[in-house]
Amino acid sequence: MNLRNRRNKRHLELHNGALNDILFILLLFFLIVSTLANPNVIKLTLPKAKSNTKARQTVVVSINDKKEFFVGTNKVPFESLKQMLIPALGRETVDPTIVINAERTVPVEEVVKVMEVAREIGAKVVLATANPQSKG
């Protein structure tokens, strides 16, 4: 005896015709947006070097709270600072740079004096500061 009624059996169907249209429209949208994301990019093949390029040479000039000048770790009187910086920077360097480390209590005039010497030599100047995230 068959208790199941064949009339109550349902056939479920999923109509996915609209799904194909939606996916096609989304595909076109993302293709168009991806081409507009970087419209000013020029693709170039860059040359490769067999040797390393010359890096910038930097010299560190430190000024302590007693207004003493140091080139690297050597104590130098201000009058001979220019004569010590010229050989330290060298003649063949690309963009010679002088990094100034000055204590907080050093007057600005002392830092400006070192900047003027660097300008006379033709070197760029960078003033070193403490990391803002470190405390102290």
VENTA-V121263 format. One record per pair of residues at least 12 apart in sequence whose ideal C-beta (glycine too) atoms are under 8 Angstrom apart, sorted by sequence separation. I is the first residue (numbers start at 1). J is the second residue. D is the distance in Angstrom with one decimal. If there is no record, write none. Layout:
BEGIN
i=I j=J d=D
i=I j=J d=D
END
This chain:
BEGIN
i=59 j=71 d=6.4
i=60 j=72 d=6.1
i=69 j=81 d=5.7
i=59 j=72 d=7.1
i=71 j=84 d=4.8
i=85 j=98 d=6.8
i=71 j=85 d=6.5
i=100 j=114 d=5.5
i=100 j=115 d=7.5
i=72 j=88 d=7.4
i=98 j=114 d=7.2
i=111 j=127 d=7.0
i=71 j=88 d=6.1
i=61 j=81 d=7.4
i=98 j=118 d=4.7
i=61 j=85 d=7.5
i=96 j=121 d=7.4
i=98 j=123 d=5.0
i=100 j=125 d=6.4
i=102 j=127 d=7.4
i=59 j=85 d=6.2
i=96 j=122 d=7.2
i=97 j=123 d=6.2
i=98 j=124 d=7.2
i=100 j=126 d=7.1
i=102 j=128 d=8.0
i=96 j=123 d=4.3
i=97 j=124 d=4.7
i=98 j=125 d=5.3
i=99 j=126 d=4.9
i=100 j=127 d=5.1
i=101 j=128 d=4.7
i=96 j=124 d=7.1
i=97 j=125 d=7.4
i=98 j=126 d=7.3
i=99 j=127 d=7.9
i=100 j=128 d=6.4
i=59 j=88 d=4.6
i=95 j=124 d=6.1
i=97 j=126 d=5.9
i=99 j=128 d=5.4
i=59 j=89 d=5.8
i=57 j=89 d=6.3
i=85 j=117 d=6.7
i=89 j=121 d=6.7
i=57 j=90 d=6.2
i=81 j=114 d=7.1
i=85 j=118 d=7.5
i=89 j=123 d=5.9
i=78 j=113 d=6.7
i=82 j=117 d=5.1
i=86 j=121 d=6.2
i=57 j=93 d=4.3
i=81 j=117 d=5.7
i=85 j=121 d=5.9
i=56 j=93 d=7.1
i=57 j=94 d=8.0
i=59 j=96 d=7.6
i=61 j=98 d=5.7
i=63 j=100 d=7.1
i=54 j=92 d=7.8
i=56 j=94 d=6.1
i=58 j=96 d=7.8
i=59 j=97 d=7.6
i=60 j=98 d=7.8
i=61 j=99 d=7.1
i=62 j=100 d=7.8
i=63 j=101 d=7.2
i=65 j=103 d=4.8
i=82 j=120 d=6.7
i=85 j=123 d=7.4
i=54 j=93 d=7.3
i=55 j=94 d=7.9
i=56 j=95 d=4.9
i=57 j=96 d=5.8
i=58 j=97 d=4.5
i=59 j=98 d=5.3
i=60 j=99 d=4.8
i=61 j=100 d=5.3
i=62 j=101 d=4.3
i=63 j=102 d=4.3
i=64 j=103 d=5.8
i=67 j=106 d=6.8
i=82 j=121 d=6.8
i=54 j=94 d=5.3
i=56 j=96 d=7.4
i=57 j=97 d=7.3
i=58 j=98 d=7.2
i=59 j=99 d=7.2
i=61 j=101 d=7.2
i=62 j=102 d=7.4
i=63 j=103 d=6.8
i=65 j=105 d=4.9
i=67 j=107 d=7.9
i=56 j=97 d=5.6
i=58 j=99 d=5.4
i=60 j=101 d=6.2
i=65 j=106 d=6.5
i=64 j=106 d=7.6
i=63 j=106 d=5.0
i=67 j=110 d=5.8
i=69 j=114 d=7.4
i=63 j=110 d=5.5
i=63 j=111 d=6.9
i=63 j=114 d=7.2
i=61 j=114 d=5.5
i=59 j=123 d=7.9
i=58 j=126 d=7.7
i=60 j=128 d=7.9
END
